[in-house]
Every structure is written in structure tokens, then in C-alpha cells.
Amino acid sequence: MLQLLTLKDFVIVPFLSIEADKGLTCLTGETGAGKSILIDALELVLGARSDAGLIREGAERTEVSAEFSATPRARTWLANAGLEAGDTVLLRRTVDIRGRSRAWINATPVTITQMKELGERLVDIHGQHAHQSLLKPAYQLQLVDGFGATKAQRIKVRDAWLAWQEKLSLLTQATQDTDRLQAESERLQWINEILEELSPREGEWDKLSEEHKVLSNAADIVTHVQNALDNLRDGPESALRALGLAQNALRSAARWDEACAGFDASLGEAANILEDAARELSHRLDKLDIDDERLTRVEERLDAYWKISRKFHRTPEELHDFWMQTRERIGQIELTSDIAALEKSEQKAKEVYLKEAGVLTTLRRQAAQELSEAVTAEMQTLSMAGGRLEIALHTSEPRSGGLETCEFLVSGHAGATPRALTKVASGGELARISLAIAVITAQITPVPTLIFDEVDSGIGGAVAEVVGRLLRRLGASRQVLCVTHLPQVAACGHQQWLVKKHTEDGRTTSSLRTLSEKERTDEIARMLGGTVITDATRVAARELLDTAARAEN
């Protein structure tokens, strides 16, 4: 869960460092105080897109860091990414005035993509406009898939779809491009015949070139090597003879000066090295052969390489790979020309896809049934007694995502026929349904920290109190942060943060702090009655707090 959040020069916050606790924490404050700034900061440090506009006016850069307790999923991700995994995870992000962004995980520089991947394992954010996404069929299907944990099967379906489409593409190409493929095959066969006559081998050109260089200069090489041997060992004034004379002189001198014995030993080592070199040169000279017949054969082979390389506008070194590519393409065209085999292969790939998609359909039907029942049960507590949610899966054309589309059907009260969510749900109903879905799906997510940013907009009164209890119940097993403007919701928090805006010397800043129990009473009283807090609003606020506490017990 989130343990510590620190902001520096973020929007209108000069500096902020606040410790987070478990349970439900409600963020409140007057309209425009900057309650959502905290959410924006968390989104930034979790990998959201950066913007220089996030930097407080007059500052050079902004910095946000968040410390989390490490969950097993986070540790696994860190280990796979080659990053240090301890008891805590520290995420840090900076954005400078030029718009450049940098990110760190546990003090190690990382990419924004890596930060986002880890962030998805630590925090789940439900934005204040999340209910608008609920109207989109693609998002509805995404909720069903998430509830049913269908990811592994969806990957199988996608892979099967891609394999099927590849086979289908080959079949289509074969049936539509027969003339073109025939012309290409004839051209490649001609190229192959010429290359096959040469039969270039991998690396042969380089070896032939090196051999030709030696053979064509063999006489000069023999002369120079023999001269080297004469100077080293065989000549009357060779280096080894000179070294031998020098050693004899030093041995005579060593009878009176022991230091000369050391020089004698050094010259002995040098003589050994020269003797080894002379021996190797002698062996090399024995192998050198002026073979005019071999030289002729090598030159003919090189000439054949040159002629074909000019014909195909390839370098001699490229001819072997060019031949292999030509033969491979001929093989592909031959396979493509077998329409019956291609049809059989395409049909088999289609059957595999339909089988995997059928398994996904079964999983989705089960998940849709369970999700609709769970949301319907929650709707009864949100002033929608008798209402229900039905999730319809309609058969669609095959695609990478499966064989169905999704449609949420809702009835707001008993006796009403469920109709499409876009047609029957009012703004308030949509917000309540969205919240019910968010709470239910959040209960199954492995993410330890959940954030709700004004998801309670459009509701009030007794419904607001029920919403608060839902969030508090969720906070019993997860860390929940909720930005709210409703006193009934705020009263259900295990703790409460106050966001407040200040203006001094013409500059506006925002601050955040944890409220004491007395301060919570005053803040909720303000939310109930406005700027003027009376004894009556304090009593009402205290009653809300006590009611929330009693409901949990």
C-alpha cells in the first residue's frame, strides 16, 4: 500500500509530504482547493504523460515521489526487470521546465513504460469520469474480462487469430496473384540455374582471394623468406652467429665481473626466440610452392565469381546468401502454388481459433452472469430497489478479441424491462451503477491501493451514506483513497485529509494535512452547512461520524 507521498513544486503545491494509512482515507476541501492535485501527482509518479504545465510557476522543475510497501506481484516484476526488490518500493519522477521527464524505481533510472507497468501492480485509479467509459461496449467487455480473469485465454485467442490470418493471407495471395507468382517463379528459376552452376560456398570468395594473393606472389615470398632465414640463422653474418659471438665475449668478461653473466643469460633467451622464429620460417618455406596450375584454377574460379556478381549486381561476397534466398523464395512459391494444401492449412488454423474463441465465450458467459448478479445486489442498496443489470453477449464476426460483443442492459426499478445503459440510465443512475461495478471489481483485483476521484458525483442524501459504507467496507481489506464533496461519504472514512488553498502576496498555494477527530467534525459540519459552522451542523456532523463507526462494529 501507499506509505508516503512527497510533492515539490507541483502545480500550486510548493512542498508536501504526507504519510498514508490503511483503510479508507477521504480527501475533502472547498471547491477549487486542489483535491484532485494529489491524484494528478500520483498518476504522474505511476507513469502518466508528463507536462511542463505541472510545474509550479517560478520553479525550474517538479518532483513527485511515492513509497509503497512491496507486494508479491511487485517483487516479481522487480526481479524480472533486474531491479532491487526489498520491503518497500520507491517511485520518483521529475519534469523540468523544458518538458523533459525522468523516472527512477528504487533509485535506479527506468523508462516511463517500466514505471507504468509497476504502477499498475500497486494502484488502481477510478476517475471521476469513469462512468462515461461505462457507456462504451468495448469497456463493458473489458469489465467482464477483468471480472472473469480471462487474460490467459484472450492471449490464446489472439495468437490463434494471428496464425489463422497468416494462413488466410497466403491462400488469398495464391488465388489472386497466380500470374504474378508464375512470372516471379520463372525469373527465380533462371537465377537459380546460373547460381547453381557456380555453387558459391559460404566464405569461399575470401579464401580464394587470400590464396590467389599468395600464389601470384609465391616467387617473391620464397625469396624474402629465404633472405630472412639467411639473416637470422643460415648466413655467415647471421643474427644467431652474432649473438653467439657476443655470448662468448660476455662469458669471458664474467670471470672478472659477475654482472656480465646476467647479460649473457639475456642474450641466451634472445637466441632461443630467434631460433624458434627461424625454425617456423623454415617450415613455412617448405610449404611454399610455386604451383602455376593451382593459380590458374583459382583465377578461373575468381573470374566466374566476378562475371555472375556483375550480372546480378551483387558483390562476390554476397552471392552465396543471394543463392540461398533465391532457393528459399522458390520453395515458398511452390508451397503457395499448392492451393489444396493452403486451403487445408487455413481451415485447420481456423478450427484452432474457433476452439479457443469458444472457450473464451464460455468464460465470458459465466463472468457476465456472476458480475450482473453482484452488481444487481449492490444496486438494491443504492436507491435502485428492484433494479437489475443484465449483461448480454452478442455474437459478432470473428476477430482477435473473440466472437462476441458486450452490452450492459439495466432497469432502474422493479417491473421495468432492461434496456441499453445509454438509453435508460440517468446521470445519477449511471454514477451509482458505475460505483457499484467499481466496488465489486475492485474486490477481486490484486492491487492493494484503490483511488476513487469524485466517483460519487451525481448522488446525495441517503444514497451518499450507502456509498460511503461501500467504500468503508472496501477499506477493510484494501487501502482506499477517495476524493469526495459529500459529507456522508467523508464521515465513513477511517481518516480524513483536508486540502486547503491559501493566497499570500498575490500567490496561491495549496496544502494538505491529516485532520484530528475534532477537526473532522468541523470539516464535515462545513460540508453540511457551508462557510458558517453552527452547533447544529456540528451535532449533525458528529452523528454522521458516530453512525459510520457503529455501522462497522
Beta strands, then each sheet from edge to edge (+ up, - down):
strand 1: 2-10
strand 2: 13-19
strand 3: 24-28
strand 4: 61-69
strand 5: 88-96
strand 6: 101-105
strand 7: 108-110
strand 8: 123-126
strand 9: 388-399
strand 10: 402-411
strand 11: 419-420
strand 12: 449-453
strand 13: 479-483
strand 14: 495-504
strand 15: 507-514
sheet 1: 2+ 1- 4+ 5- 6+ 7-
sheet 2: 8+ 12+ 13+ 3+ 14+ 15-
sheet 3: 9+ 10- 11+
end
